[in-house]
Amino acid sequence: MKSIHPDLAPSFASNQGIAADLLLSNESVTFIRAALKPGQRLFKPTVLSELYFYVLKGCGVMEIGDERLPLCAGMLVPSPTRFPQSVCNDGSEPLELLACFPSPGHRARTEADEIERERP
């Protein structure tokens, strides 16, 4: 049995300046812990695969398409595909999230399969 301690995971900064830790990434799934400082926003133009956010700490707002959802610790939010989304820390404390999504190789196969199914 193997466990992964978040404080020992490799850290990186997203291209939007959000601090993050790569907890796990294999051929099927990726888990990332992200920390948004007050006032920071994480924006993704369009989500093409399943994406789930679990709020570890803090409060904020998630926007998916035209909908706004207040976030607080303990919430799990599934993000639908094909919609722009953003998460904003509009509070005064850090907002910490756990993001879970299919790994890029798995996502590419899934999208190709979806396109194949849509053909007449």
Secondary structure, DSSP 8 states (H G I E B T S, - for coil): -----GGGS-EEE-TTS-EEEEEEE-SSEEEEEEEE-TT-EEEES---S-EEEEEEESEEEEEETTEEEEEETT-EEEE-TTS-EEEE--SSS-EEEEEEEE-HHHHHHHHHHHHHHH--
